[in-house]
């Protein structure tokens, strides 16, 4: 645990190195000091079909799902760090967002 799930507009595959971005996000998760390397899972999924407002603006949204227990400050630091990593790669190319959420007690492994 945690799960870092990147959803992005499929046309971004032609503009950026997605495997490298996944690696950078993985390293960002490690650098946060919040997780053991062996527990981190990062994956990226393209969306072939999407709509964003009145045009087809490209986007990349990242959701980080955590077991409960991190402080709001830790979650904010993590979200800002991951957004910074994405901005370095995608600045001006796509709408970027990050959401850090606690899993419910209904999470089973």
C-alpha positions as CSV (number, residue, x, y, z in Angstrom):
1,X,0.0,0.0,0.0
2,X,-0.3,2.8,-1.3
3,X,-1.9,2.7,-4.8
4,X,-1.0,5.6,-7.1
5,X,-3.4,5.5,-10.1
6,X,-2.7,7.8,-13.0
7,X,-5.6,8.3,-15.5
8,X,-4.8,10.3,-18.6
9,X,-6.1,11.3,-22.0
10,X,-4.7,8.7,-24.4
11,X,-3.2,11.3,-26.9
12,X,-0.7,12.2,-24.2
13,X,1.1,8.9,-25.0
14,X,2.4,10.6,-28.2
15,X,3.6,13.6,-26.2
16,X,5.3,12.2,-23.2
17,X,7.2,9.2,-22.0
18,X,4.6,7.6,-19.8
19,X,6.8,4.8,-18.4
20,X,9.3,7.4,-17.3
21,X,6.6,9.5,-15.6
22,X,5.4,6.3,-13.7
23,X,9.0,5.8,-12.5
24,X,9.3,9.5,-11.5
25,X,6.0,9.3,-9.5
26,X,7.2,6.0,-7.9
27,X,10.5,7.8,-6.8
28,X,8.4,10.7,-5.6
29,X,6.4,8.4,-3.4
30,X,9.6,7.0,-1.9
31,X,11.1,10.5,-1.5
32,X,8.1,11.5,0.6
33,X,9.4,9.3,3.4
34,X,5.9,8.0,4.0
35,X,6.2,4.6,2.5
36,X,8.4,1.5,2.2
37,X,9.5,0.9,-1.4
38,X,8.2,-2.6,-1.4
39,X,4.6,-1.5,-0.7
40,X,4.2,1.2,-3.4
41,X,2.1,0.5,-6.5
42,X,2.0,3.0,-9.4
43,X,0.1,2.4,-12.6
44,X,-1.1,4.4,-15.5
45,X,-4.2,3.9,-17.6
46,X,-5.0,5.8,-20.8
47,X,-8.6,6.9,-21.5
48,X,-9.4,6.6,-25.2
49,X,-12.8,8.2,-24.8
50,X,-13.2,11.4,-22.7
51,X,-14.7,14.8,-22.7
52,X,-13.4,17.8,-20.8
53,X,-15.7,20.8,-20.9
54,X,-16.4,22.4,-24.2
55,X,-13.3,21.1,-25.9
56,X,-11.1,18.0,-25.8
57,X,-8.4,19.4,-23.6
58,X,-5.9,16.7,-22.5
59,X,-5.8,15.8,-18.9
60,X,-4.0,13.7,-16.3
61,X,-5.5,12.9,-13.0
62,X,-3.7,11.0,-10.2
63,X,-5.5,9.3,-7.3
64,X,-3.4,8.1,-4.4
65,X,-5.2,5.6,-2.2
66,X,-3.8,5.2,1.3
67,X,-4.6,3.2,4.4
68,X,-5.9,5.6,7.1
69,X,-3.4,7.1,9.5
70,X,-1.6,9.9,7.5
71,X,-2.0,13.5,8.7
72,X,-3.6,16.1,6.5
73,X,-0.2,17.8,6.2
74,X,1.4,14.5,5.0
75,X,-1.3,14.1,2.4
76,X,-0.9,17.7,1.3
77,X,2.9,17.3,1.0
78,X,2.5,14.1,-1.0
79,X,-0.1,15.6,-3.4
80,X,1.9,18.7,-4.0
81,X,5.1,16.7,-4.7
82,X,3.3,14.4,-7.2
83,X,1.7,17.4,-8.9
84,X,5.2,19.1,-9.1
85,X,6.6,15.9,-10.8
86,X,3.7,15.9,-13.3
87,X,4.1,19.7,-14.0
88,X,7.8,19.2,-14.8
89,X,6.8,16.8,-17.6
90,X,3.4,18.2,-18.7
91,X,3.4,22.0,-18.0
92,X,1.0,23.7,-20.5
93,X,0.2,20.3,-22.2
94,X,-2.7,19.1,-20.1
95,X,-5.0,19.8,-17.1
96,X,-3.3,18.3,-14.1
97,X,-4.7,17.1,-10.8
98,X,-3.9,14.9,-7.8
99,X,-6.2,13.5,-5.1
100,X,-4.9,11.8,-2.0
101,X,-7.6,9.8,-0.2
102,X,-7.9,7.3,2.6
103,X,-9.4,3.9,1.8
104,X,-12.4,2.9,3.9
105,X,-12.4,0.0,6.4
106,X,-14.0,-2.0,3.6
107,X,-10.6,-2.4,1.8
108,X,-9.6,-6.1,1.7
109,X,-6.4,-7.6,0.6
